[in-house]
Amino acid sequence: MPLDTTYFQRCIDTLSKAHGMLLLENPENIAFDMYRSACVKEFEIILEQSGKLLKKILKPYFHSNKEVDKLHFKDIFRQATLRSLIDEQMCERWMQYRDNRNNTAHDYGVNFAEETLNLIPQFILDAQFLANLINTQTHDIERER
């Protein structure tokens, strides 16, 4: 039974739309700030959802669900690389996305937003790849514990 990625896909679509609108907006307008805020918010939601969803498709590769539940964000992506679900370059980018969030989370100002915005175009592509990957998994992700 495949995972439901409707919300994840909706967040990707929202980020894509907000980023597109941001690029068209004058930085002096309040709409620019609104689109920038939407981009940052969706970036964070997608980042968290990606780890949760990827963790679920990794469960069949482990002896127990408890083992998978102990994995932290970066370990989830490393395990996905070991299982050939994603390549090393994509894994490194997800690490960079997470590091950007962690290194600038204390500064939810312009610096954080600007650093995040620089990552958005590739992030959208990577998130879409991950959504497609999750949708193509055919093994039973909700197996008995």
N, C-alpha and C positions, 0 to 999 in steps of 0.2 A: 504494500500500500504506500503510494508516494506521499511525501509530506505536503502539506498545504502551504504554499509560498505566496498566497494572494496578498497578504499584508506586506511581506518583504518586497514583492514586485511593485506594489502600490508606492512604497517608500522610494524605490529606485525611480519610478516614473515621476514622483513628486520632486525628487532631487534634480532630475534631468530638466524638468520644466522650470523649476526655480532658478537653476543655473543659467538656462537659456534666457530667461527674463532678466536676470541680473546683468548679463553681458550686454543687453540692449538698453539698460537703464543708465541715466546720468548719476554718477556717484554723489552729486549734491542733493539729489532728491531723496525723500523719505522712503520711496518705493525701493530704492537701492538697498537701504538698511533692512527693509522687510525681507527682500529676496535673499540677502546675505544671511540673515538670521535663519530663514527657512533652510538654506543650504547647510548651515552648521548643524541645525537640529536633525535634519534627515541624515546627514553624514554620521552622526552619533548613533541614531537609531539603527541604521543599516550595519554599522560596525558591530553593535551588540547582537543584533539578530543573526548576522553572518556566523558568529561564533556558536550561538545556540543551535542554529540549523545544521551547521557542519558537524557539530558534536553528535547530533542525532543520526546522521548518516555514517558516522564512524563506529557506532555501537556494534554492528555485526562483526567488526574486525577485532574485537576484544573478547576476552573470556567472560567478563561480566560488565554489566552496565555501571557498576560502582567504579570500576577502573576508569571508564570514560568520564564519569561525573567528576572525577578528581582533576581532570585536565584543565589547565588555565588557557587563556586565549591563544597565546603563542604556541603552546603545546598542541592545541587543536590543529592549527595550520601546519605545524611540523609533521604531525601524524598524517594529515591529508596528503602531504608531499610524499611521505614514506609509502603510502598506499596508492601512489600515482593518480590521485584524484585531481591534484593541481601540480603545476611545475614549480621549480625552485624560485624562479623569478617572481611568480605570482605570490608565493609564500613570503618572499622578502618585501614585496609591496604591502601586503597586509600587515606585516610587522611595522613597516614605516607608518602606515595609517594609524596603527595603535600607538606607536611612539609619539606621533604628532599630537594625538589627543592627550596622552599622559604628560608630555613635556609642556604643553601649553594650557592644560585644563585650569590651572590656577589663574590664568589670564584670559578671561572670556571677553576680551576687548578686541580691538582691531587687529592686533598681531595674530591672535589665535585664528580669527576669521580669515585673514589674508593667507596665512600658512595653509589652512584647510582648503581654501578656494583654489590654491595652486594644485592640490591633489585631486580635485573633483573630476576632471575629465577622465583620467585613467581609473579612478575609483568607481565611476559609473560603469565603465566597461568590465572591471573586475567583479563588481557586484552582480551585473547581469550574467556574466559567465557562471558565477556561483549559483545564481537562481536556476539557470539552465541545468547545471550539474545536479543540483538537488532534485529537480523535477525528473531527471532521467534515471535516478536510482530506483531499482526494481526490487531490491531485497526488502524483507520485512523489518522495518526500523523499529517497530513497537513489539519486539519479541518478548517472551516471558522472561521475567527476572529470575 
